[in-house]
């Protein structure tokens, strides 16, 4: 079997690019100047050899089971195609060689909004809170007030979603020094949050935004990734966490971290999470590319 990998498989468009391409369970290599992927049967491809239209891609994401040759890396670098290694459906970001849309427009817009001062950062934060909660937040000058409003919303969300999954909820408790001491629901939320952060890292890397310049989170070197991950806390993180707890309660032999990863990968696929994150980042910085997802 030899075919050209159709652009319908590429996920996300960028300015003057067609998108991202996810490859797992196979070998990426070069033969006679062509970039080829020898795929095993998996969720994305039937077994066979596929020619990769690398000139139309911005980023190739290697999922578990994929290997890449030195010649393939050299060919992608020559044509400005980035590559990162990720967990299944982007639940982890393992490496980030040079990547992105090929220009610095979005990064410069990000830096400008962040550097213009506290009021500019609060306006961006208010937009993110409005997306999360479906309503405008008060026009306050203190980010602490907005975080307080967020806390009230989230307490309600924890209780509501726990009830949906028939999970007993005793409140959010997390000891960073001893995370395994938490009860099962809190452990699951921690694992789910890590998975969502991995997806956000992929999205931020793909568009060339600046991970450290957060608008709600501040101290972490990954602050902006945490901002983006939190946009999906109610929609994705908590359902994944409480869904995993429910499965582990049915079958106590299941490992909670492994179950969370499994359900996170399914949720990422269902929600097309990383494409959605990229769309949100572009919207946040007024950096639309004028196209839709491939």
C-alpha positions in Angstrom: 0.0 0.0 0.0 1.5 3.4 -1.0 -0.5 6.6 -1.0 -0.3 10.3 -0.3 -1.5 11.1 3.1 -4.5 13.3 2.6 -4.7 16.7 4.0 -7.9 15.8 5.7 -5.7 14.1 8.3 -3.9 17.4 9.1 -5.6 19.0 12.0 -4.9 22.7 12.4 -4.3 25.5 9.8 -1.8 28.2 10.4 -1.0 31.3 8.4 0.2 30.0 4.9 0.2 26.4 6.2 -2.3 23.5 6.1 -1.9 22.2 9.6 -0.6 19.7 12.1 -0.2 16.0 11.4 -0.4 13.3 14.1 1.7 10.2 13.5 1.9 7.2 15.8 2.8 3.5 15.6 5.2 3.7 12.6 8.4 4.9 11.2 9.0 8.4 9.7 11.9 8.3 7.2 13.1 9.6 3.8 13.4 7.7 0.5 14.6 9.3 -2.7 13.8 12.8 -1.4 10.3 11.9 -0.2 9.1 11.9 3.4 7.5 8.6 4.1 5.6 7.1 7.0 5.5 3.3 7.3 2.4 2.8 9.5 1.3 -0.1 11.5 -2.5 -0.6 11.8 -3.8 1.8 14.4 -6.5 4.3 15.2 -5.4 6.8 12.5 -4.1 4.7 9.5 -4.3 1.3 8.0 -1.0 -0.5 7.7 1.0 0.7 4.8 3.4 3.3 3.4 2.3 6.9 3.1 3.9 9.9 1.4 3.8 12.9 3.7 3.0 16.3 2.0 5.5 18.0 4.3 5.6 21.2 2.3 2.0 21.9 3.5 2.5 21.2 7.1 3.6 23.4 10.0 4.1 20.7 12.7 4.3 16.9 12.9 3.4 15.4 16.2 4.9 12.0 17.0 2.6 9.9 19.3 3.6 6.7 21.1 5.1 4.0 18.9 6.5 6.4 16.3 10.2 6.6 15.4 11.9 9.1 13.1 15.2 9.0 11.1 17.9 11.5 11.1 17.3 12.2 7.4 13.6 12.9 8.1 14.6 15.5 10.8 17.0 17.1 8.3 14.4 17.3 5.6 11.8 18.8 7.9 14.3 21.4 9.2 15.2 22.4 5.7 11.5 23.1 4.8 10.6 24.7 8.1 8.4 21.9 9.4 8.5 21.5 13.2 8.3 18.2 15.1 7.4 17.5 18.7 6.9 14.2 20.6 3.7 13.9 22.5 1.6 11.5 24.5 -1.5 9.9 22.9 -3.7 12.8 21.7 -1.4 15.3 23.3 -1.8 14.3 27.0 1.9 15.0 27.4 4.5 17.2 25.7 7.9 15.4 25.7 10.0 17.6 23.5 9.8 20.9 21.6 12.3 21.5 18.8 11.8 24.7 16.8 8.2 24.9 15.6 5.4 27.3 15.0 3.8 29.2 12.2 7.1 30.7 10.8 6.7 34.3 12.0 6.6 36.1 15.3 3.4 38.1 14.9 1.4 36.2 17.6 4.3 36.1 20.0 4.8 39.9 19.6 1.1 40.5 20.2 1.3 38.2 23.3 4.3 40.1 24.7 2.7 43.5 24.0 -0.5 42.6 25.8 1.4 41.3 28.7 3.9 44.2 28.9 1.4 47.1 28.6 0.7 46.8 32.3 -1.6 45.4 34.9 -4.8 46.7 33.3 -4.0 45.2 29.9 -3.3 41.8 31.6 -6.6 42.0 33.6 -8.6 42.7 30.4 -7.1 39.5 28.8 -7.9 37.6 32.0 -11.5 38.9 32.0 -11.9 37.5 28.4 -10.7 34.1 29.5 -13.0 34.1 32.5 -15.9 35.1 30.3 -15.2 32.1 28.0 -15.0 29.8 31.0 -18.2 31.0 32.8 -20.3 32.2 30.0 -20.7 35.7 31.5 -18.8 38.9 31.7 -16.8 39.4 34.9 -16.8 42.7 36.8 -14.4 45.3 35.4 -12.1 45.2 38.4 -8.5 46.3 38.5 -7.5 43.6 41.0 -6.8 40.1 39.7 -7.4 38.8 43.2 -11.0 39.7 42.9 -11.4 37.8 39.7 -9.7 34.8 41.2 -12.2 34.9 44.0 -15.0 34.9 41.5 -13.3 31.9 39.8 -13.1 30.1 43.1 -16.8 30.4 43.8 -17.7 29.2 40.3 -15.3 26.2 40.6 -16.7 25.1 44.0 -20.1 24.8 42.4 -18.7 23.0 39.4 -16.8 20.4 41.5 -20.0 19.6 43.3 -22.2 19.5 40.2 -19.9 17.3 38.1 -19.2 15.0 41.0 -22.9 14.4 41.4 -23.2 13.7 37.6 -20.7 10.8 38.0 -22.0 9.6 41.4 -18.7 10.5 43.0 -18.5 11.5 46.7 -16.9 15.0 46.9 -15.4 16.3 50.1 -13.7 19.4 48.7 -10.5 20.2 46.8 -7.5 19.2 48.8 -4.0 18.9 47.4 -0.7 18.6 49.2 2.1 19.3 46.7 4.6 17.6 49.0 2.6 14.4 49.2 0.1 14.2 46.3 -0.7 10.5 46.8 -2.1 11.4 50.2 -5.2 12.9 48.6 -8.4 11.0 48.2 -9.1 9.4 44.8 -11.2 12.3 43.3 -8.4 14.8 44.2 -5.7 12.5 42.8 -7.7 12.1 39.6 -8.1 15.9 39.2 -4.4 16.3 39.6 -3.7 13.7 36.9 -6.3 15.2 34.6 -4.9 18.7 35.1 -1.5 17.4 34.1 -2.9 15.9 30.9 -4.8 19.1 30.0 -1.6 21.1 30.6 0.2 18.8 28.2 -2.3 19.6 25.5 -2.0 23.3 26.3 1.8 23.0 25.9 1.3 21.5 22.5 -1.1 24.3 21.4 1.1 27.1 22.8 4.2 25.6 21.1 2.3 25.2 17.8 1.4 28.8 17.5 4.6 30.2 18.9 3.1 31.9 21.9 5.2 32.5 25.0 4.7 29.9 27.8 5.9 32.0 30.7 3.8 35.1 30.1 0.5 34.2 31.8 -2.4 36.6 32.5 -4.0 34.7 35.4 -1.2 32.4 36.5 2.0 34.3 37.1 4.9 32.5 38.8 5.2 29.3 36.7 7.5 29.1 33.7 4.4 27.5 32.1 2.0 30.2 33.2 0.3 30.8 29.9 -0.1 27.1 29.3 -1.9 26.9 32.7 -4.2 29.8 31.6 -5.2 27.9 28.5 -5.6 24.6 30.2 -8.0 26.2 32.7 -10.3 27.3 29.9 -11.3 23.6 29.7 -11.4 22.7 33.4 -15.2 22.4 33.6 -15.7 21.1 30.1 -12.9 18.5 30.0 -10.7 18.2 33.1 -13.4 17.5 35.7 -15.4 15.1 33.6 -12.2 13.2 32.8 -11.3 13.1 36.4 -14.6 12.1 37.9 -15.2 9.6 35.0 -12.0 7.9 35.9 -12.9 7.8 39.6 -16.2 6.2 38.7 -14.4 3.5 36.6 -11.9 2.8 39.4 -14.7 2.5 41.9 -16.3 -0.1 39.7 -13.0 -2.0 39.3 -10.6 -1.3 42.2 -7.8 -3.1 40.3 -7.6 -0.2 37.9 -4.8 2.4 38.3 -6.2 5.9 38.7 -3.4 7.7 36.7 -3.6 5.2 33.9 -7.4 5.4 33.8 -7.2 9.2 33.7 -4.8 9.2 30.8 -7.0 6.8 28.9 -10.1 8.9 29.4 -8.2 12.1 28.7 -7.0 10.8 25.3 -10.6 9.9 24.4 -11.9 13.3 25.6 -9.1 15.1 23.6 -10.2 13.3 20.5 -13.9 13.9 21.1 -13.5 17.6 21.8 -10.7 18.1 19.2 -9.1 19.8 22.2 -5.8 21.0 20.8 -7.3 22.5 17.7 -9.9 24.2 20.0 -7.0 25.6 22.1 -5.2 27.0 19.1 -8.4 28.7 17.9 -8.8 30.2 21.4 -5.2 31.5 21.6 -5.5 33.1 18.2 -8.9 34.7 19.1 -7.4 35.9 22.4 -4.6 37.7 20.5 -6.7 38.8 17.5 -4.4 36.6 15.4 -6.9 34.8 13.2 -5.5 33.2 10.1 -8.6 33.5 8.0 -9.0 29.8 7.6 -10.7 26.8 9.2 -9.6 23.5 10.4 -8.6 21.0 7.7 
